[in-house]
Amino acid sequence: MSGIVHRIFLSTLVGIVFITTFLLIYKGISYYNVSLEERVYHPDHALLKPSGTLGHGMGIIGSLFMIIGMLSYMARKRYRFLSRVGLLKHWLEFHIFLCTLGPILVLFHTAYKFGGLVAISFWSMVAVFLSGVIGRFIYIQIPRSIEGRELSLNEVKGMKSDVAELIRNTYNLDEESYNILTDSIKKKVELLGKNPVGSYLRKYLDDRRSIHSVKNVLKKNNLPLAENKKVLALVKDDIILNRRIDRLDTMQNLFKYWHVAHLPFALVMLIIMIIHVAVTIVFGYRWIF
């Protein structure tokens, strides 16, 4: 999948989520704002109630989306015969899409009415969704190969290049500017090596100051705009890589602990969802079939 196609793919998924959410809010806002006792008299009650035509359908489709999203991504990671079917990161993006749109549909299926055993499943779903957002943040902090495999510390370090020397040999900078640029990069490495994870904000602010000083150096040397952007991109990439090297071990450990919290909530949600569906069928509730 080329870069342009990938951006179109992601934009389409994001667009579907936002458009679906907007349409559901637009269609049901007057109904959901009515008290539970008065909803029976609302003209859209038969359509939007949990057992209604649209409400029931959203519950079924949303549940299927979440099940497909979970099982397909797990299968892609576990079964070797699927390893050549697309990149793992694309499967993850589709997993995130289904497991975002699914809970949204289930939320509107409930018509904001929670109670009993189903409430446990709903709040487990919320916990899975929120932990998924956190997991996504941790996931993107860990450098990976194009296939999605985690890179080791030595592999990540091997990606580094002598940015300062490359800039010196490629671009015409005066000695003072070169020294300022070199000091900024070296300062970054030392700071990242000494500070603990709790000083993340301080590191981020130091990154911004380093980039600002590099911008001033480039402005002073009057480099053409294209070259200015290239040098700045090299420095930013080096800063990001240094940051990831420093946090690699911590993020990998956090990702392991994250699985311990994420999977139980998903299992609880799935088990209660199955019980809910079984009870619904036993009591004779039907959708369009």
Contacts in CASP RR format, 6 or more apart in sequence:
PFRMAT RR
TARGET T0000
AUTHOR 0000-0000-0000
METHOD contacts of the structure
MODEL  1
MSGIVHRIFLSTLVGIVFITTFLLIYKGISYYNVSLEERVYHPDHALLKP
SGTLGHGMGIIGSLFMIIGMLSYMARKRYRFLSRVGLLKHWLEFHIFLCT
LGPILVLFHTAYKFGGLVAISFWSMVAVFLSGVIGRFIYIQIPRSIEGRE
LSLNEVKGMKSDVAELIRNTYNLDEESYNILTDSIKKKVELLGKNPVGSY
LRKYLDDRRSIHSVKNVLKKNNLPLAENKKVLALVKDDIILNRRIDRLDT
MQNLFKYWHVAHLPFALVMLIIMIIHVAVTIVFGYRWIF
1 9 0 8 1.000
1 86 0 8 1.000
1 87 0 8 1.000
1 90 0 8 1.000
6 90 0 8 1.000
9 90 0 8 1.000
9 93 0 8 1.000
10 93 0 8 1.000
13 93 0 8 1.000
13 94 0 8 1.000
13 97 0 8 1.000
16 97 0 8 1.000
16 101 0 8 1.000
17 97 0 8 1.000
17 100 0 8 1.000
17 101 0 8 1.000
17 104 0 8 1.000
20 101 0 8 1.000
20 104 0 8 1.000
20 105 0 8 1.000
21 104 0 8 1.000
24 58 0 8 1.000
24 104 0 8 1.000
24 105 0 8 1.000
24 108 0 8 1.000
27 44 0 8 1.000
27 48 0 8 1.000
28 44 0 8 1.000
28 48 0 8 1.000
30 42 0 8 1.000
30 44 0 8 1.000
31 39 0 8 1.000
31 42 0 8 1.000
31 44 0 8 1.000
31 45 0 8 1.000
31 48 0 8 1.000
31 111 0 8 1.000
32 48 0 8 1.000
32 111 0 8 1.000
32 112 0 8 1.000
34 42 0 8 1.000
36 113 0 8 1.000
39 45 0 8 1.000
39 49 0 8 1.000
39 111 0 8 1.000
46 52 0 8 1.000
46 53 0 8 1.000
47 53 0 8 1.000
47 54 0 8 1.000
47 55 0 8 1.000
48 54 0 8 1.000
48 55 0 8 1.000
48 108 0 8 1.000
48 111 0 8 1.000
49 55 0 8 1.000
49 111 0 8 1.000
50 56 0 8 1.000
50 59 0 8 1.000
50 109 0 8 1.000
50 110 0 8 1.000
50 111 0 8 1.000
50 113 0 8 1.000
51 285 0 8 1.000
53 287 0 8 1.000
53 288 0 8 1.000
55 108 0 8 1.000
55 109 0 8 1.000
55 111 0 8 1.000
56 109 0 8 1.000
56 285 0 8 1.000
56 287 0 8 1.000
57 109 0 8 1.000
57 287 0 8 1.000
57 288 0 8 1.000
58 105 0 8 1.000
58 106 0 8 1.000
58 108 0 8 1.000
58 109 0 8 1.000
59 105 0 8 1.000
59 106 0 8 1.000
59 109 0 8 1.000
60 287 0 8 1.000
61 102 0 8 1.000
61 105 0 8 1.000
62 101 0 8 1.000
62 102 0 8 1.000
62 103 0 8 1.000
62 105 0 8 1.000
62 106 0 8 1.000
62 109 0 8 1.000
63 102 0 8 1.000
63 106 0 8 1.000
63 273 0 8 1.000
63 277 0 8 1.000
65 98 0 8 1.000
65 99 0 8 1.000
65 101 0 8 1.000
65 102 0 8 1.000
65 105 0 8 1.000
66 98 0 8 1.000
66 99 0 8 1.000
66 102 0 8 1.000
66 103 0 8 1.000
66 106 0 8 1.000
66 125 0 8 1.000
66 269 0 8 1.000
67 270 0 8 1.000
68 98 0 8 1.000
69 94 0 8 1.000
69 95 0 8 1.000
69 98 0 8 1.000
69 99 0 8 1.000
70 95 0 8 1.000
70 99 0 8 1.000
70 266 0 8 1.000
70 270 0 8 1.000
72 91 0 8 1.000
72 94 0 8 1.000
72 95 0 8 1.000
73 91 0 8 1.000
73 92 0 8 1.000
73 94 0 8 1.000
73 95 0 8 1.000
75 82 0 8 1.000
76 82 0 8 1.000
76 83 0 8 1.000
76 85 0 8 1.000
76 88 0 8 1.000
76 91 0 8 1.000
77 88 0 8 1.000
87 146 0 8 1.000
87 147 0 8 1.000
87 148 0 8 1.000
88 147 0 8 1.000
88 148 0 8 1.000
88 149 0 8 1.000
89 144 0 8 1.000
89 148 0 8 1.000
92 139 0 8 1.000
96 132 0 8 1.000
96 136 0 8 1.000
99 128 0 8 1.000
99 129 0 8 1.000
99 132 0 8 1.000
100 129 0 8 1.000
103 125 0 8 1.000
103 126 0 8 1.000
103 128 0 8 1.000
103 129 0 8 1.000
106 122 0 8 1.000
106 125 0 8 1.000
107 122 0 8 1.000
110 118 0 8 1.000
110 122 0 8 1.000
114 122 0 8 1.000
114 123 0 8 1.000
117 272 0 8 1.000
117 275 0 8 1.000
117 276 0 8 1.000
118 272 0 8 1.000
118 276 0 8 1.000
120 268 0 8 1.000
120 272 0 8 1.000
121 268 0 8 1.000
121 269 0 8 1.000
121 272 0 8 1.000
121 273 0 8 1.000
121 276 0 8 1.000
124 265 0 8 1.000
124 266 0 8 1.000
124 268 0 8 1.000
124 269 0 8 1.000
124 272 0 8 1.000
125 269 0 8 1.000
127 265 0 8 1.000
128 262 0 8 1.000
128 265 0 8 1.000
128 266 0 8 1.000
128 269 0 8 1.000
131 258 0 8 1.000
131 261 0 8 1.000
131 262 0 8 1.000
131 265 0 8 1.000
132 262 0 8 1.000
134 258 0 8 1.000
135 255 0 8 1.000
135 258 0 8 1.000
135 262 0 8 1.000
138 251 0 8 1.000
138 254 0 8 1.000
138 255 0 8 1.000
138 258 0 8 1.000
139 255 0 8 1.000
141 244 0 8 1.000
141 247 0 8 1.000
141 251 0 8 1.000
142 150 0 8 1.000
142 151 0 8 1.000
142 244 0 8 1.000
142 248 0 8 1.000
142 251 0 8 1.000
142 252 0 8 1.000
142 255 0 8 1.000
143 150 0 8 1.000
143 151 0 8 1.000
143 155 0 8 1.000
143 156 0 8 1.000
143 159 0 8 1.000
143 241 0 8 1.000
143 244 0 8 1.000
143 248 0 8 1.000
144 150 0 8 1.000
144 151 0 8 1.000
145 151 0 8 1.000
150 252 0 8 1.000
151 159 0 8 1.000
153 245 0 8 1.000
153 248 0 8 1.000
153 249 0 8 1.000
156 241 0 8 1.000
156 244 0 8 1.000
156 245 0 8 1.000
156 248 0 8 1.000
157 245 0 8 1.000
159 241 0 8 1.000
160 238 0 8 1.000
160 241 0 8 1.000
160 242 0 8 1.000
160 245 0 8 1.000
161 238 0 8 1.000
163 185 0 8 1.000
163 234 0 8 1.000
163 235 0 8 1.000
163 237 0 8 1.000
163 238 0 8 1.000
164 178 0 8 1.000
164 181 0 8 1.000
164 182 0 8 1.000
164 185 0 8 1.000
166 234 0 8 1.000
167 173 0 8 1.000
167 178 0 8 1.000
167 181 0 8 1.000
167 231 0 8 1.000
167 234 0 8 1.000
168 178 0 8 1.000
171 221 0 8 1.000
171 223 0 8 1.000
171 227 0 8 1.000
171 231 0 8 1.000
172 221 0 8 1.000
173 181 0 8 1.000
173 217 0 8 1.000
173 221 0 8 1.000
174 221 0 8 1.000
177 217 0 8 1.000
177 220 0 8 1.000
177 221 0 8 1.000
180 213 0 8 1.000
180 214 0 8 1.000
180 217 0 8 1.000
181 214 0 8 1.000
181 217 0 8 1.000
181 235 0 8 1.000
184 210 0 8 1.000
184 213 0 8 1.000
184 214 0 8 1.000
184 235 0 8 1.000
185 210 0 8 1.000
185 235 0 8 1.000
185 238 0 8 1.000
185 239 0 8 1.000
187 206 0 8 1.000
187 210 0 8 1.000
188 206 0 8 1.000
188 207 0 8 1.000
188 210 0 8 1.000
188 238 0 8 1.000
188 239 0 8 1.000
188 242 0 8 1.000
189 242 0 8 1.000
191 203 0 8 1.000
191 206 0 8 1.000
192 203 0 8 1.000
192 242 0 8 1.000
192 243 0 8 1.000
192 245 0 8 1.000
192 246 0 8 1.000
193 246 0 8 1.000
195 202 0 8 1.000
195 203 0 8 1.000
195 246 0 8 1.000
197 247 0 8 1.000
197 250 0 8 1.000
203 243 0 8 1.000
203 246 0 8 1.000
207 239 0 8 1.000
207 243 0 8 1.000
210 235 0 8 1.000
210 239 0 8 1.000
211 232 0 8 1.000
211 235 0 8 1.000
211 236 0 8 1.000
211 239 0 8 1.000
214 231 0 8 1.000
214 232 0 8 1.000
214 235 0 8 1.000
215 232 0 8 1.000
218 228 0 8 1.000
218 231 0 8 1.000
218 232 0 8 1.000
223 231 0 8 1.000
END
